[in-house]
Amino acid sequence: MPTLHFCLIFIITISTMASVSSALLKVNFYKTSCPSAEAIVNKAVNKAVSQNPGMAAGLIRMHFHDCFVRGCDASVLLDSTLGNPAKKENIANNPSLRGYEVIDEAKAELEAQCPQTVSCADIIAFAARDSAYKVGGINYKVESGRHDGRVSLIDEPTQNLPPPIFDAKQLEDNFARKGLSLNEMVTLSGAHSIGVSHCSSFSTRLYTFNATHPQDPSMDPNFAKELKSKCLPPPSSGNGPDPTVPLDVLTPNKLDNKYYKDLKNHHGLLTSDQTLLSSSAIAGIVRNNARNDAAWANKFAPAMVKMGSIDVLTGKQGEVRKNCRVVN
């Protein structure tokens, strides 16, 4: 079976290459080449989040959207070029993804002090960590040494990012394809403790759930009533206002385990949130996370580190961009 033999060798080779690349990442990568790198990013993040706490959610989400599509290579930052719309234009990113200006500010200062040394991919990873600390007190060491990618395609987010309508099994499979476990999937979902969602991402649960139940029966009726006061039925034209509401109604600007308490109270906003209670195995993880904030935070940090190593470019792969929005 030569074809099967070739496929197995190809898969093993690709897997080995990915492992080698992630192994080249290390803490304090810029200790000698740009000692102030992490401090510069931290300064830009603290300034932005102090002015707008919601920016922390944007930067953590940016890291997720970058790593899940083509790996953590900062391709999410690339602007479209003539004939090649970039992934930042995909509906999953535009207009909801925030934080580009924070990355730009940090990059400009880094280029002034350490020209073409610190990658945009590492800046995103540092910014996500700094955001988690700023609004949740969750701190961890970021392995760095990533290089930036040269390709960004508009269709790829649709093929890789889990949409808000995914059920538990679909979420589990999606994260597994990126090398993340079921526990890590549930743990990283806790990032929805901060940030907001547009009504369009969950209005189906309020008005057109299915033929039997116009309203999703897994949602607390009083919570649904409150949401309906903020999210009117979507117009048939699809061109109406699209307000936002907090993903976590208990502590919307604090990264903590209240998200899991929301789920237990049937106050999960998205289908992909509330579905975490739909299977006994996942529901057990949710209940444990809801019981112990420190235990969840201690899992969140290594899960973020692991996500930050997905399909990274290192060594001679990729480049270190001078401007995060365009390839060199």
N, C-alpha and C positions, 0 to 999 in steps of 0.2 A: 504493500500500500504506500507507494512513494509520495502521493499527494498528502496523505495524512501525516507521514513522516516529516515532510517539509513544513506543514502547518505547525506541528508540535515544536519543531526547531525554531520557527519564526516567533511563535508565542513566547517560548522560553527566552529567546534572545532579547525580545522587546522588554519582557519582564525584568531581565537581568540588567539591561541598560537603565531602566527606570530606577531600580534599586541602587545602582552605582551612582546615578546622578543625585539622588536624595542623600546618599552617604557622604557626598562631597560638601553638603551644607554643614556649617558649624556655628556655634555660638561665638560671638566676638570676631566674626569674619573680618570686620573692618578695623580691628584694634590698632593696626599699624598704618594701613593705607588711608583711613579716614576716621580717626578716633572719636570725633564728635558726631558721627553719622546718626546714631540713635537719638542723641540729645536734640539734634536739629529737627528730626521728625517729631519727637515728643513735644517740642515747643510749638510747632505748627498745629498739632492735634489739640493740645491743651487750649490754645487760643481759639480754635474753631469751635470746640465743644463747649467752652465757657460761654461763647456768644450764642450757641445754638446746641443744646444737649442732644437734639435729634441727629446731629452730625455723626455721633458715635455709632448709631445704628447703621448709617449710610456707609461708613468706612468698614465696619465688620462685614456688612452685606457685599461690599465691593470685593473684599478678599474672597468670600465664598463664590461670587459670580465669576471671579477671575480663575480661581483654582479648578472649578468644576468644568470649565470650558477651555480645552487645550492646555490645561495645567496652569500652575502659578507662574505666569510669564508676562504679566502686565499687558496682555493683548487687549484687555478690557479698556485700557486707556487710549488706544490708538484711534485717531480720527479717521473717518472715511476718506478715501481717495477717489479720483475720477474712475468710475466703472467698478469700484469695489467698496460697497457699503460695509462698514465695520460692525463688530458685534455690539458696540455701545448703542447702535441704532435699533437693535432688536427690541420688540415690545417688552421683553423681560427687563430691559435696562432703561429704555427711553419712554417716558420722561422721569421714571422713578428713582434711578440710581443717582446717588449724591456723593459728593466728596472730591470730585475731580480737582477743584481749586485748592484744596488742602494739599493734595499730592503735588500739584504744580508749585505751590509755595515752598514746600519742603525741598523739592528737586532744584528750584532756582538757587536756594541757599547752599545746597550741597554742591552744585556745579561751581558756585563762586569759591567754595573752600576746597573741594576735592573734585576737580573736573573729570568727568567720565569715569567715575570710580564706583559709585553706589547705584545699583540697578533700581529701576522703577518697581520691579517685582518685589524687591526687598523693602522698599518704602511702603508699599501696600501692606506687607506683612507686619512691619513695625507699627504702622498706623492702626491696624486692627487690634494689636496687643495693647497699644497705648489707650485706645478707646475703651477696651474692656476694663482696663485699670481705672480710667477716669470716671466711668459711670457705674462700675461694679466692684472695684477693689481687687479685681482678678489680675494677677501679675504672673508672667512666665517669661522665660528666656526664649528668644526667637533665634532659631538657626538661620543663618543667611549665607549668601553666596550664589543666589539665583541670578540667572541672566534673563534678559528680556527677549520675547519672541518678536518675529517680524511679520507674522500673519494674523489677521483678524477678519473673520467672516460672519456676516450678519445672521446666517441661518444656524450657526453652531449652538448658540444658547438654547434654542428650541429643542435641539437634539440631546442636550446634556443637563440642563437645569430642571429640577422638579417643579412643575407648575402647582399653583395653590389648590388644584382639584385632585391631586394624587391621593390615593388611599394608602393605608399602612404598608401593604405588600409592595406597591409600586415605589414607595419611598425607600423601603428596605433594599429593593433591587437596584435602585438608582444609586444609593450610597455605596452599595457593595461593589458596583462597577468601578467606583473610585477608590476601592480598597478600604472602605470604612465599615466598621461593624454595626450591628443593630443598636448596641448600646451607645456607640459614638453618634449614630444618626439621631437618637432621641436626645442625647446630651447637647449636640450642636443645635437642635431645634429650639433649645432654650434661649438662643439669641433673639428669638421673637419676644423676649421679655422687654425689649426696647423697640422703638420704631413705630411706624404707622402703616396702614394698608389702605389703598383706594377701595371705595365701596364696590367698584366693578369686580374686584377680586373675590368677593363673597356674596354679592347680591342674589345670586341664584339660590343660596341657602335661605334667603328671606322671602323670596317671591315665587320662584319657579323650580322648586327642588325636584319634584317628580309628579306624576299624574295623580298619585294618591295623597301626597302631602305637599302643598305649595310651600310650606315652611319646613325646614329640616327638623325632624323630631328630636335629633340629638342635641339641639341647641335649647338652652333654658328659655322658656317663653318670655319671661320678663326681660331677659337680656336681648332677645330678638326684638321685642317691642321698643326697647331703647335704641337699638341700632336702626330700626325703621324710621325713627324720628330724625335720624341724621342722614340716612341713605334712602332716598325716595326710589320708587320703582324706576328702573332704567327706561329711558325713552325708546320707542321702537326704532327710531333713526340711529340710535347709538351715539348721538352727538349732543350729549347733555353734560351738566356739571358732574364731576366725579370727586366728591369730598373724600377726606381721609379720616380715619379713626385709629386710636391706639391699638396695637396688637395685644398689649397687656393692660387691662383696665385698672389693675390694682396699683402697680408702680411703673407707669409708662416710661419714665426716664431713668430707671435704675435696673441694671443688669443683675437679676437675682432669680430665685426659684419660684417666684409668684406666678410665672407663666404656667407651671405645672399645677398650681392650685387653681388657676383659671380653668384648666382642662377638667379637673375633678369637679368643678362647679358647672361644667358644660357651658363655659364662657370662651371656648376656643373660637377664634374669629374665622380662620380659614378651614376648609375641609381637611387640608394637610396637617392642621394642628389637631383638631378634635378627633381625627382618625386614630391618633396615637392611643386612644382608650379602647379601640375596637378589637384588639386581640389581647389575650390574657398575658402573654409574654411581654408585650410592650407596655401594657397597663401597669404591670408590676414595676417596671423601670420608672414610669411616670410617678407612681405613688412614692417610690423611694426618693426620687428627686424632690417631690413636693414636701417630704418630711424633713429633709436635711439640706439646708442651703449650702453649707460648707462642703458637704460631700459632693453635691452637684458641681460646685465651683472647682473642686479638686479634679473632677473628671473633665470639665470644660477646657481647662488649660491644655492638657496633653492632647485632647481631641483637636484643638485649634492648631497645635504644632504638627500633628499628623496630617491634617488637611493642607497645611502649608507646604507639605513636601510632595503633593500630587504632581507627577509628571514634570518636575522642574527641569530647567535647562541650566547646565553648569559647564565649567571648563571651556572648551572651544565651541560649545553650542550657543546659539543666540548671540546677543550683544548687550552692551550697557548703553542704553540710549542717552543722548545729550538732552533731548526734549521728550518727555514721556508720551506726548501725543503723536509723534512721528518717528519712523525708523531712521536710523542714521544714513 
